Amino acid sequence: MTHPDPSFPALHGRPDHGWVNDPNGLAHVDGVWHVFFQHNPAAPVHADIRWGHSSSPDLLTWTTEPDALLPRPGTPDSHGCWTGCVVDDHGVPTAVYSGVSGTPGAAEVVLARSDRTLRTWVQEPTPVMGMPADPALTDVRDPFVFELDGHRYAIQGAGSKLGGARILLYGCDRLDEWEFLGDLLTDADETARRVAPAEIWECPNLVRFGEDWVLVVSLWRWTGQTHDLAGVRYLVGSLEPEGRGLRFRPRAGGEVDSGPMFYAPQLLRAEDRTLLWGWAKEEQRDPADVLAHGWSGALTFARELSLDGDVLVSSPARELTGLRRETVPSDAIARARSFEVVAEGEVSLLLDGVEVCSVPATPGSPARVLVDGSLVEVFAGPVPATLRAYPTPTSTWTLKASGPTTVHRLATP
């Protein structure tokens, strides 16, 4: 069934109604891809957050599953089940997530376990890790688990409105026994401070590429009397032993996505590649329209990551060419809902005469622009751009191109 709102990104696997933000718990279990996300099914606002769940056999067709993790009165997640990851713990899928019980910024680490379908979860009644004793840290959240040399570690983002962004490190060979090991990285590091300036680093992800490690952080900045979600950065460097723990030594970094609506991505180290999903915000849409249509937020298409020297490169997941249907003339996109533009020269996309994006020519590597409702994802060079543009039932898309261009209609198989 076609969603009644032409701005709804129907191919991206989100529920038809309610609020969606951070992707969580990415997993590939027994041949099925699982994407969890922050979700409020009751309204398009950030409240009563639980984990929504979509699954796919192929990264193309998505099934909306029952909500996975729910806030529970009188527990560490009574005010929300926030960002975390899913770990295959000796065959048992285990969610490691931020439980919020009321104190602004503060979160405890909570576990939940499932069977191999990841549909039914048992949430633990007590946290495995509370807030650090350091009073300078007012905000700690978003656990991410990784392995090195036969040991399992976790990181969390941290900081405060007064500054001092940090990544905290824990040992967790047993997921139900955590040991605080100190700082993996702080903003006292010159490279980190230059590339990723923020009061709080959120949603940290740490993934290995050959001999290098890439740390991805989302930038929470305090501006005036409010906060700003100020984009996402990556840092490339080495992971070195330090005391009983580890230290990340960054040497370079940059933007993960140059679009203003991209935030809080999560990475998944799959069997043969690293994938990323991000949150596409709705800050450019009239709040009255958001309430009228009953949905807010989407996740990007899956992206494959690679490292070219010190540059993090993103490209659409290889499976996404499976969404392509017939090629159509450029003027056939006028009322199209979902389409892809492959351009060898400069190309501009307009909605109702207003430019949405202008993509320069990229010799030897055609640009790709994927449009699904209001979600526009541009791949031209190593750094993509996540953009939003909101068509109405009478809107018209227009394409201007200076070189060879192919347009595909997009639809699920």
C-alpha positions in Angstrom: 0.0 0.0 0.0 1.3 3.4 -1.0 1.8 5.8 1.9 -0.5 8.9 1.5 2.3 11.4 2.2 4.4 11.8 -1.0 7.3 12.8 1.2 7.4 9.5 3.0 10.6 7.5 2.2 8.8 4.2 1.5 11.9 2.2 0.4 13.9 2.8 3.6 12.2 0.4 5.9 10.7 2.6 8.6 7.2 2.2 10.2 4.4 4.2 8.6 3.8 6.2 11.7 5.6 7.7 14.7 9.0 9.0 15.5 12.3 7.5 14.3 15.9 8.5 15.3 19.2 6.8 15.9 19.8 3.4 14.3 20.6 0.8 16.9 21.6 -2.8 17.2 22.6 -3.5 13.6 23.0 -7.2 13.1 23.3 -9.9 10.5 22.1 -13.2 12.0 21.4 -16.4 10.2 21.3 -14.6 6.8 18.8 -11.9 8.0 19.7 -8.2 8.4 18.3 -6.5 11.5 18.1 -2.8 12.0 16.7 -1.4 15.3 16.1 2.3 15.9 14.9 4.8 18.4 11.1 4.8 18.0 7.9 6.4 19.4 5.0 4.7 17.7 2.4 7.0 19.3 3.4 10.3 17.9 6.1 12.0 15.7 7.9 13.4 18.7 10.8 12.3 20.8 9.1 10.7 23.8 8.6 7.2 25.3 11.5 5.9 23.3 11.8 2.2 22.7 13.6 0.1 20.0 11.7 -0.3 16.8 12.8 -3.1 14.5 12.9 -3.8 10.8 14.4 -6.9 9.1 15.4 -7.8 5.6 16.8 -10.8 3.7 18.5 -8.7 1.1 18.8 -5.0 2.2 16.0 -4.2 -0.3 12.7 -5.5 1.1 12.0 -4.6 4.7 9.5 -6.1 7.2 8.4 -4.0 10.2 8.8 -6.3 13.2 7.2 -5.8 16.7 8.9 -3.2 18.9 11.9 -4.9 20.6 12.9 -3.1 23.8 10.3 -1.2 25.8 10.6 1.3 28.7 9.6 -0.4 32.0 8.3 1.5 35.1 10.6 1.3 38.1 13.6 0.0 36.1 16.8 1.7 34.7 15.0 2.2 31.4 11.8 3.6 32.8 12.2 6.9 30.7 13.6 5.3 27.6 15.6 2.6 25.9 18.2 4.6 24.1 21.1 3.9 21.7 23.1 0.7 21.9 24.4 -2.3 19.9 23.7 -6.0 19.5 26.4 -8.5 20.3 26.4 -12.2 19.3 27.4 -13.5 22.8 28.3 -17.1 22.2 25.3 -17.6 20.0 22.9 -15.5 22.0 21.9 -12.1 20.5 22.4 -9.6 23.3 21.4 -5.9 23.2 23.7 -3.6 25.1 21.9 -0.2 25.4 21.5 3.0 27.3 18.7 2.9 29.9 17.4 6.3 30.9 15.5 6.7 34.2 14.9 10.4 34.4 18.2 12.3 35.1 18.9 14.5 32.0 22.0 13.2 30.2 22.6 10.3 32.5 22.2 6.7 31.3 23.1 3.3 32.6 24.1 0.2 30.6 21.4 -2.4 30.4 21.4 -5.8 28.7 18.6 -7.7 26.9 18.7 -11.1 25.3 16.9 -12.8 22.5 16.7 -15.9 20.4 18.1 -16.1 16.9 15.0 -14.4 15.4 15.6 -11.2 17.4 11.9 -10.7 17.8 11.4 -11.5 21.5 13.6 -9.9 24.1 14.1 -10.4 27.8 15.4 -7.1 29.4 17.5 -7.4 32.5 16.1 -5.7 35.7 19.4 -4.1 36.8 22.2 -2.3 34.9 25.6 -3.8 34.3 27.2 -0.4 34.5 26.1 2.9 36.1 27.3 6.4 35.7 31.0 7.1 36.3 32.1 8.6 39.6 33.7 11.6 37.9 31.4 14.6 38.7 32.7 16.4 35.6 30.8 13.9 33.4 27.2 14.9 33.3 26.4 13.0 30.1 27.4 9.4 29.3 25.6 7.1 26.9 25.5 5.0 23.7 27.6 1.8 24.4 29.4 0.2 21.5 31.1 -3.2 21.8 34.2 -4.3 19.9 36.9 -7.1 20.1 40.7 -7.0 20.0 43.2 -9.7 20.5 40.7 -12.1 22.0 39.2 -9.6 24.4 36.0 -7.7 24.4 35.7 -4.0 25.1 33.0 -1.4 25.1 33.1 2.4 24.6 30.6 5.1 25.6 30.4 8.8 24.5 30.7 11.3 27.3 31.1 15.0 28.3 29.2 17.9 29.8 27.7 21.2 28.8 30.8 22.8 30.2 33.0 20.9 27.8 35.4 18.0 28.0 34.2 15.5 25.4 35.5 12.0 26.1 35.3 8.4 25.0 35.2 6.0 27.9 36.6 2.5 27.7 35.4 -0.6 29.5 36.5 -4.2 29.6 33.6 -6.6 29.2 34.9 -10.1 28.3 31.7 -11.2 30.1 28.9 -8.9 29.1 27.4 -9.0 32.6 30.7 -7.9 34.2 32.1 -4.5 33.2 35.3 -2.8 34.3 36.0 0.8 33.7 39.4 1.2 32.1 39.7 5.0 31.7 39.6 7.2 28.7 40.1 5.9 25.2 40.2 9.5 23.9 39.6 13.0 25.1 39.3 16.3 23.4 42.7 17.2 24.9 44.0 15.5 21.8 44.8 18.1 19.2 43.6 16.2 16.2 40.4 15.1 17.9 39.7 18.7 19.1 40.3 20.1 15.6 38.3 17.5 13.6 35.4 16.9 16.1 34.9 19.9 18.3 32.0 19.3 20.7 31.0 19.4 24.4 29.8 15.8 24.2 30.7 13.0 21.8 27.6 10.8 21.2 27.1 7.5 19.4 30.8 6.4 19.2 31.6 3.6 16.9 35.1 2.0 16.6 35.9 -0.3 13.6 39.1 -1.8 12.3 40.2 -1.3 8.7 43.4 -3.4 8.1 46.0 -2.0 10.5 44.1 1.2 11.1 41.1 2.0 13.3 38.3 4.4 12.6 36.4 6.1 15.4 33.0 7.8 14.4 31.5 10.3 16.8 28.4 12.5 16.6 28.9 16.1 17.8 26.6 17.4 20.6 27.3 21.1 21.1 25.9 23.6 23.6 24.9 26.8 21.9 23.4 29.6 24.1 20.7 27.9 26.2 20.1 24.9 23.9 22.0 22.1 22.2 22.9 21.6 18.6 23.4 18.2 16.9 26.3 19.4 14.8 27.1 16.6 12.4 29.3 13.5 12.4 33.0 13.1 12.2 35.5 10.3 11.8 39.0 10.0 13.2 41.6 7.6 11.7 44.4 6.3 13.8 45.9 3.5 15.9 44.7 1.6 18.9 47.6 1.1 21.4 47.9 -0.6 24.8 48.0 1.8 27.8 48.1 0.4 31.3 45.4 -2.1 31.6 43.4 -0.5 28.8 43.8 1.0 25.4 44.4 4.5 23.9 43.2 5.7 20.5 45.8 7.9 18.7 44.1 9.8 15.9 46.2 11.2 13.1 43.5 12.5 10.7 39.8 12.7 10.1 36.9 14.5 8.4 33.2 14.5 7.8 31.2 11.3 7.5 28.4 13.1 5.7 28.2 16.7 4.5 24.5 17.0 4.7 22.8 19.1 7.5 20.2 16.4 8.3 22.6 13.5 9.0 23.3 12.4 12.6 23.9 9.4 14.9 25.0 6.7 12.5 25.9 3.2 13.5 28.4 0.9 11.9 28.1 -2.9 11.4 31.2 -5.0 10.8 29.7 -7.7 8.6 31.4 -10.8 7.2 33.1 -9.1 4.3 32.6 -5.3 4.7 31.6 -2.5 7.0 28.1 -1.0 6.6 26.6 2.2 8.0 23.1 3.5 8.6 22.4 7.1 9.7 19.5 9.1 11.0 18.0 11.6 8.6 16.3 14.4 10.7 13.3 16.5 9.8 14.4 19.9 10.9 13.6 21.5 7.5 10.0 20.5 7.6 7.2 22.6 9.0 6.3 21.2 12.5 2.7 21.5 11.6 3.2 19.3 8.5 5.1 16.7 10.7 2.2 16.5 13.1 -0.4 16.4 10.3 1.3 13.5 8.6 2.1 11.6 11.8 5.7 10.6 11.1 9.2 12.0 11.7 12.7 10.8 10.9 14.1 8.1 8.7 17.2 6.0 8.3 19.5 6.3 5.3 20.0 3.5 2.9 22.8 1.1 3.9 26.2 2.4 3.0 29.5 0.5 2.5 32.6 2.0 4.0 36.2 1.8 3.0 39.4 3.5 3.9 41.5 5.2 1.2 44.6 6.3 2.9 43.3 8.5 5.7 40.0 9.2 3.9 36.8 7.4 4.8 34.8 6.6 1.7 31.1 5.9 1.6 29.1 4.3 -1.2 25.6 2.9 -1.6 25.5 -0.8 -0.5 26.0 -3.0 -3.5 22.6 -4.6 -3.1 20.8 -1.2 -3.8 21.2 -1.6 -7.5 18.5 -4.2 -7.1 16.0 -1.4 -6.5 16.5 -0.2 -10.1 13.6 -0.7 -12.5 13.3 0.6 -16.0 15.3 3.6 -17.2 13.2 6.6 -17.9 13.7 10.0 -19.6 14.8 12.8 -17.3 11.5 14.6 -17.6 9.7 11.5 -16.4 10.8 12.1 -12.8 8.4 15.1 -12.6 5.9 13.2 -10.3 8.1 10.3 -9.5 8.2 9.1 -5.9 11.5 7.2 -5.9 14.3 7.3 -8.5 18.0 7.3 -9.0 20.1 9.6 -11.1 23.5 8.4 -12.4 25.4 11.3 -13.9 28.9 11.5 -15.5 28.8 15.3 -15.7 27.5 18.1 -13.5 23.9 17.6 -12.4 21.3 19.6 -10.5 18.1 18.4 -8.9 15.2 20.8 -8.3 11.9 20.5 -6.6 9.2 23.0 -7.6 12.0 25.1 -9.1 14.1 25.2 -5.9 17.5 23.6 -6.1 17.9 20.6 -3.8 21.4 19.7 -4.8 24.0 20.6 -7.4 26.6 17.9 -8.0 29.9 18.6 -9.8 31.3 16.3 -12.4 33.4 13.5 -11.0 35.6 12.2 -13.8 35.9 8.4 -13.8 33.3 8.0 -11.1 29.7 8.8 -11.9 27.7 10.6 -9.3 24.6 8.8 -7.9 21.6 10.6 -6.4 19.0 8.4 -4.8 15.6 10.0 -4.1 12.9 8.3 -2.0 10.1 10.6 -1.0 11.7 13.5 0.8 15.0 11.7 1.4 17.8 12.6 -1.0 21.2 10.8 -0.7 24.0 12.2 -2.9 27.2 10.1 -3.6 29.8 12.1 -5.5 33.3 11.6 -4.2 34.2 10.0 -0.9 31.8 12.0 1.3 28.1 11.7 0.7 25.4 14.2 1.5 22.0 13.5 3.2 19.5 16.1 2.2 15.7 16.6 2.6 13.1 18.0 0.2 9.4 17.7 0.8 7.2 17.0 -2.3 3.4 17.6 -2.1 0.9 15.9 -4.3 1.3 18.7 -6.9 5.1 19.0 -6.7 7.4 18.6 -9.7 11.0 17.3 -9.8 13.3 18.7 -12.4 16.7 17.5 -13.5 19.4 19.6 -15.2 22.5 17.8 -16.5 25.6 18.8 -18.5 26.7 15.3 -19.4 25.5 11.7 -20.0 22.8 10.9 -17.4 20.8 7.8 -16.7 17.6 7.8 -14.6 16.1 4.7 -13.0 12.8 4.3 -11.4 13.3 2.7 -8.0 11.0 0.1 -6.4 11.3 -3.0 -4.3 11.6 -6.3 -6.2 
